[in-house]
Amino acid sequence: MRGVEVSVLIPAAGNGERLGLGPKAFLRVGGKTLLEWALEAFKGAAEVLVALPPGAPVPKGLRATFMEGGRTRQESVSRLLEAASLPLVLVHDVARPFVSQRLVGRVLEAARATGAAVPVLPLPDTLIRPEGEGYGEVVPREALRLVQTPQGFFTALLREAHAYARKRGLSVTDDAQLVRALGYPVALVEGERAAFKITYPEDLPLAEALARVWNA
């Protein structure tokens, strides 16, 4: 994505409570921090903005503009969005270190064409609604998808969506939900299994193994 006129927004202000190893931005996988992995995936972008935990030291030698994040992911993205200077943005979770240029390209292409696009994956496992501690009703998985990042949007559209959320007191887990709350459609593109999110301790051995072959 070299020379692409897009603002990449990376909310990296979380404390990684479920992982229990401190802020995810500084967690090391394959000899690099998750933040370094994320920046490498978008090194050709015209603008990269990163929200860090309050009081966190600003990393040296990295090509990005850093600012203090908010109390939530949503607040951090909102702050980054206000600083974005280009008409198209990509929002990416720092906990997804393995992002291919093919994935970025698909999202960018769809976002340019439609104004809002996200990568998704089909669910491979059986889904149920537990009945107490027992096996309950099976939920058809064919109509469901897992949502990933990066997510792409027209900057003006996402700003309007965040303003609407503040006015209505909406709290969500990703930006596509805010865009849909406006009644604006969000296009789906093919995601990638490698772009999984590091959330739990058992995710780390998988990430270390993938890091060894990622650029091989």
Solvent accessible surface area in square Angstrom, and as a share of the most:
residue,aa,sasa,rsa
1,M,46,0.20
2,R,194,0.71
3,G,57,0.54
4,V,23,0.13
5,E,109,0.49
6,V,0,0.00
7,S,0,0.00
8,V,0,0.00
9,L,0,0.00
10,I,0,0.00
11,P,13,0.08
12,A,2,0.02
13,A,14,0.11
14,G,47,0.45
15,N,90,0.46
16,G,10,0.10
17,E,149,0.67
18,R,153,0.56
19,L,8,0.04
20,G,58,0.56
21,L,101,0.50
22,G,32,0.31
23,P,44,0.28
24,K,24,0.10
25,A,0,0.00
26,F,68,0.28
27,L,23,0.11
28,R,141,0.51
29,V,0,0.00
30,G,39,0.38
31,G,55,0.52
32,K,52,0.22
33,T,17,0.10
34,L,0,0.00
35,L,2,0.01
36,E,53,0.24
37,W,9,0.03
38,A,0,0.00
39,L,16,0.08
40,E,59,0.26
41,A,8,0.06
42,F,0,0.00
43,K,122,0.52
44,G,9,0.09
45,A,1,0.01
46,A,44,0.34
47,E,38,0.17
48,V,7,0.04
49,L,5,0.03
50,V,0,0.00
51,A,0,0.00
52,L,6,0.03
53,P,13,0.08
54,P,85,0.53
55,G,80,0.77
56,A,25,0.19
57,P,104,0.65
58,V,81,0.46
59,P,31,0.20
60,K,181,0.77
61,G,86,0.82
62,L,48,0.24
63,R,135,0.49
64,A,27,0.21
65,T,73,0.43
66,F,37,0.16
67,M,53,0.24
68,E,98,0.44
69,G,2,0.02
70,G,10,0.10
71,R,215,0.79
72,T,74,0.43
73,R,63,0.23
74,Q,30,0.13
75,E,50,0.23
76,S,1,0.01
77,V,0,0.00
78,S,16,0.10
79,R,108,0.40
80,L,0,0.00
81,L,0,0.00
82,E,108,0.49
83,A,46,0.36
84,A,6,0.05
85,S,85,0.55
86,L,32,0.16
87,P,101,0.63
88,L,13,0.06
89,V,0,0.00
90,L,0,0.00
91,V,0,0.00
92,H,0,0.00
93,D,16,0.08
94,V,9,0.05
95,A,3,0.02
96,R,25,0.09
97,P,2,0.01
98,F,0,0.00
99,V,6,0.04
100,S,10,0.07
101,Q,89,0.39
102,R,167,0.61
103,L,0,0.00
104,V,1,0.00
105,G,34,0.33
106,R,68,0.25
107,V,0,0.00
108,L,6,0.03
109,E,122,0.55
110,A,18,0.14
111,A,0,0.00
112,R,132,0.48
113,A,84,0.65
114,T,59,0.34
115,G,0,0.00
116,A,0,0.00
117,A,0,0.00
118,V,3,0.02
119,P,0,0.00
120,V,14,0.08
121,L,17,0.08
122,P,69,0.43
123,L,26,0.13
124,P,81,0.51
125,D,95,0.49
126,T,82,0.48
127,L,52,0.26
128,I,59,0.30
129,R,135,0.49
130,P,94,0.59
131,E,120,0.54
132,G,72,0.70
133,E,189,0.85
134,G,35,0.34
135,Y,154,0.59
136,G,9,0.09
137,E,103,0.46
138,V,78,0.45
139,V,27,0.16
140,P,93,0.59
141,R,91,0.33
142,E,128,0.57
143,A,90,0.70
144,L,70,0.35
145,R,113,0.41
146,L,82,0.41
147,V,72,0.41
148,Q,7,0.03
149,T,3,0.02
150,P,0,0.00
151,Q,1,0.00
152,G,0,0.00
153,F,0,0.00
154,F,78,0.32
155,T,4,0.03
156,A,76,0.59
157,L,17,0.09
158,L,0,0.00
159,R,81,0.30
160,E,101,0.45
161,A,0,0.00
162,H,4,0.02
163,A,46,0.36
164,Y,57,0.22
165,A,1,0.01
166,R,141,0.51
167,K,167,0.71
168,R,147,0.54
169,G,65,0.63
170,L,64,0.32
171,S,103,0.66
172,V,38,0.22
173,T,111,0.65
174,D,21,0.11
175,D,2,0.01
176,A,10,0.08
177,Q,77,0.34
178,L,1,0.01
179,V,0,0.00
180,R,169,0.62
181,A,44,0.34
182,L,51,0.25
183,G,67,0.64
184,Y,72,0.27
185,P,99,0.62
186,V,26,0.15
187,A,28,0.22
188,L,110,0.55
189,V,24,0.14
190,E,120,0.54
191,G,4,0.04
192,E,27,0.12
193,R,122,0.44
194,A,28,0.21
195,A,0,0.00
196,F,51,0.21
197,K,73,0.31
198,I,0,0.00
199,T,14,0.08
200,Y,102,0.39
201,P,73,0.46
202,E,119,0.53
203,D,22,0.11
204,L,33,0.17
205,P,88,0.55
206,L,113,0.56
207,A,0,0.00
208,E,63,0.28
209,A,46,0.35
210,L,42,0.21
211,A,15,0.11
212,R,173,0.63
213,V,94,0.54
214,W,68,0.24
215,N,104,0.54
216,A,121,0.94
